[in-house]
Amino acid sequence: MPVYEYKCTKCEQTVEVMQKMSDPPLSVCKACGGGLKKLITGTSFVLKGSGWYVSDYPSSDRKKAMDSEKPACSSGDGGTAPATETRKEAVGA
């Protein structure tokens, strides 16, 4: 259900209300009885499903393309990972 924002024209209090899209807009401020004006604000929402972003649920072809675009690590250690080895020793593996 969307959240709508209203502002009172009398006391200028701002109120957020969760309403169905089919609900009529509010018109009276509960605080002072003044008129309410619906505001247009940026909302947050989540797009679910595949295909919204390249990084979301990529196909194998997209994954290969994304992996080829990643910058190579330039640590200068010849590909070894001493931090991982140290971690294994600390854990006792």
Buried (B, 14 or more C-beta within 10 A) or exposed (E): EEEBBBBBEEEEBEBEBEBEEEEEEBEEBEEEEBBBBEEEEEEEEEEEEEEEEEEEEBEEEEEEEEEEEEEEEEEEEEEEEEEEEEEEEEEEE
